[in-house]
Amino acid sequence: MATPLSDPSLSLSASPLKTVAVVGLGTMGTGIAEILAKAGREVVGIDISEAAAAQATAALESSTARAVQRGRITEQERDDALARFVTSTDLRAAADADLVIEVAPESYDIKHQIFRELDGIVRPETILATGTNALSVTRLAADSARPERVLGLHFFNPAPAMKLVEVVSSVLTAPTAVAAVTDLALELGKEPVAVGDRPGFVADGLLFGYLNQAAAMYEAKYASREDIDAAMRLGCGLPMGPLALLDLIGVDTARTVLEAMYAESHDRLHAPSPILKQLSEAGLTGRKSGRGFYTYDAPGGATVVRDALTPPEGASVVPGRTVRSVGVAGSGTMASGIAEVFAKAGYEVVLAARTEEKAQAAKARIGKSLSRSVDKGRLTAEAAAETLGRITPAGSYDAFADVDLALEAVAEDLEIKQQLFATFDKVCKPGAILATTTSSLPVVACARATSRPQDVVGMHFFNPAPAMKLVEVVRTVLTADDVHSTVREVCAKVRKHPVDCGDRAGFIVNALLFPYLNNAIKMVQEHYATLDDIDAAMRLGGGYPMGPFELLDVVGLDVSLAIEKVLHREFRDPGLAPAPLLEHLVAAGCLGRKTGRGFREYARR
């Protein structure tokens, strides 16, 4: 079980690891060497390629020069760091090292050879660390002459910037070795997390399953690469979309990690998507080759260029319908947020609920939201007043008689939604577009409750609607082309980014997000890592704005469980079955922040 290692209250003694050899001077090895040299360690960089060794030296000279220009270090500190870094093409240069970190290619044969040679070179007490993120540390240790000194030290790319370091113990690793590298990581300004030996460890173990599902989603032509990436950036606040991230990591590297994970878990979610094999074997490995899921300006380049799969620019070829007024059904946070979005964009909005009082309360909530925007300088008082004036509360859906777009944001219950769509069918004028904000229910089931299923579409806004830029536009097999075009045009007018997807459970965001959350719960359930370590790993190693357990408690464990069940029922994949721990917490009434207790406890307000 993992233990928190980043408590600043821990008293640290200076690490005895003064001289460190880094074997493998690719991007990761060079980055690790830079961190160590800047932190006062004597560093020996070793690579069989003289060109790689020279490139590593040039990279350190360049990065330290930039640091001087930005005032982060002095010229003397730069000179000292450069003097502490030497390179060699001979593994025997590691003879005096206190710690050796190998970051050679992800191959057992290559790593075994390095470790066998090191056994005959280094001192008996020297710690041997592998930087693998996919291979078994235990297997590498077992073939060593002194397995107790072998462990994993997994940095994240780019190593100088990323704070997370996973310290990986096998059943053979001596606690003193773990303590020594943990102290070193803390002295380097990193946040170490202790984990056991299994493919992917924590961060990559969660990340690569998600990336694999995104690749499979794209391969199935469910959504375009651009829409998948935009959905996860805008819907989850991620720094990169999954397909762009696969290109950055390397499609071949991702395939290797997933193969290792699947070999252990036999979970279909880890079985590499066939497109990863196809791209890898075609040499389309991502940025490093100049082409992967996207095409880049050059091998190693970061600029995406247009290719045959790039969507054409300009408006849809199918003309849309005219939308001047919008009806929003519901009185909760989502309904009032959507009404605010449309009113701010200049639409006349009818906000209808089951009673006049509920509708008035929802409008009052919008008024408070607009007042906060005025207080923060985001909106003038005049604009706020005009926005609020465009919203008409109503206690009956009969008020939707003249709207051009009727959109429901009521309870996530299919029977309730179907009844509401039957009502829309009766009261809304011919040609009005009927939309649902459902996040998990079949849109076509709502459409079939009307006599005009061609006019029904999904518009899945994200909470809070005024702030979140994403809208998933969900077409059923019956949705008319002009309805689809209209909704995309409307999204642009209300300053939202529309992504297209088909009518299946989870759409894009939830279908990729919730299996990842479920797998995080399984890690805790299996006592592999703690809540705090997993949250830290995904924030620091994956760039997530929130760790999975922070997010689960915010979303609500009951809501999360409901979505997990829908995904499991739709795709019938055993790997999607909700983790029993999640079911137990929901049964106990521990639903997250809203009840004061979920995966963590919260102070009552």
Secondary structure, DSSP 4 states (H G I P E B T S, - for coil): ---B---TTS--PPPS--EEEEE--SHHHHHHHHHHHHTT-EEEEE-S-HHHHHHHHHHHHHHHHHHHHTTSS-HHHHHHHHHTEEEES-GGGGTT-SEEEE---S-HHHHHHHHHHHHTTS-TT-EEEE--SSS-HHHHHHTSS-GGGEEEEEE-SSTTT--EEEEEE-TT--HHHHHHHHHHHHHTT-EEEEEESSTTTTHHHHHHHHHHHHHHHHHTTSS-HHHHHHHHHHHH--SS-HHHHHHHH-HHHHHHHHHHHHHHH--GGGSPPHHHHHHHHTT--BGGGTBSSSEESSTT---EE--TTSPPSSS-SS------EEEEE--SHHHHHHHHHHHHTT-EEEEE-SSHHHHHHHHHHHHHHHHHHHHTTSS-HHHHHHHHHTEEEESSGGGGTT-SEEEE---S-HHHHHHHHHHHHHHSPTT-EEEE--SSS-HHHHHTTSS-GGGEEEEEE-SSTTT--EEEEEE-TT--HHHHHHHHHHHHHTT-EEEEEESSTTTTHHHHHHHHHHHHHHHHHTTSS-HHHHHHHHHHHH--SS-HHHHHHHH-HHHHHHHHHHHHHHH--GGGSPPHHHHHHHHTT--BGGGTBSSSB----
